[in-house]
Amino acid sequence: MGGYYVKVKPNVSLEATMETTQELIKPNAPTSPFVVTTKVNSLPDHTQLPESDGNFVKNFQEHPQSIVLTSSIEPVLQKWHPNGRYCIGQDSGIYWNLTEPPEKGAEAPDWFYVPNVEPFLNGEYRRSYVMWKEIVAPLIAIEFVSGNGLEERDASPPSESKKAGKFWVYEQAIRIPFYAIYEVKKSSVEVYHLLEGRYQLMQPNDRGHCLISPLGVELGILLGTEEIPIPWLRWWDANGNLLLTGDERAVKAEAIADRERQEKLQERQQKEKLATYLRSIGVNPDEI
């Protein structure tokens, strides 16, 4: 396997690196502590690397689950980034190591968010996220388990014959501050927080949610209203209010508008009823 092209400056502690990464959601984010050990311009970019490893989406819920996460968190991200400088990846590759074949040096989280980077590059949608071009790590990555969960928890380091495990890559190579493992079959989510260079399993709060503190949101499970209820991975704000998807916001807005229309209709009907009564007793309601 080829050498790592993204590493931490020796004089920057892991704790300082973690604090810097969490600060990235702020527009005046400090310079990243990551450096590249070769000339960036000589390395391939997102247009030169495969955008897929050829694997099928593992089940039919993955795509709608990703949409639910993205649609419901976007109003929060738009407040954090009024300039629109952030990107969300859905089953998109993160290239962290230059290898042959290239896919061996990449992982594709089912969902991830990167603060303070452009959503487009040279007017094109990103085909992948390339660490040696960006140097900004995602703030959170989420994996949807479809098997027994061993792949998502694999902490094996890379070797000549074996690709590094997902857990090791996110913790040791990319150092993503928050890593969530969602298991729909178990109706559960594990959230890990990178502290002192190691992932620590977070304990849920009284609502059963885990706080993603830099964003001020919580992550947890909500049982759906389907005929056979599905445990969906959802966001809440720090006060425990569910963050609605775009469709849910539209339904809520329509319900509010309909209620207001009904209230105005009832008010008009009451006025007309009163006016009819007043006329019946010889009183002109227009003169009152």
Buried (B, 14 or more C-beta within 10 A) or exposed (E): BEEBBBEBEEEBBBEEBBEBBBBBBEEEBEEBBBEBEEEEEEBEBBEEBBEEEEEEEEEEBBEEBBBBBBBBBBEBBEEBBEEEBBBBBBBBBBBBBBBEEBBBBBBBBBBBBBBBBEEEBEEEEBBBBBBBBBBBBBBBBBBBBBEEBEBBBBBEEBEEEEBBBBBBBBBBBBBBBBBBBBBBEEEBBBBBBBEEBEBEEBEBEEEEBBBBEBBBBBBBBBEEEEEEEBBBBBBBEBEEEBBBBBEBBEEEEEEEEEEEEEEEEEEEEEEEEEBEEBEEEEEEEEEE
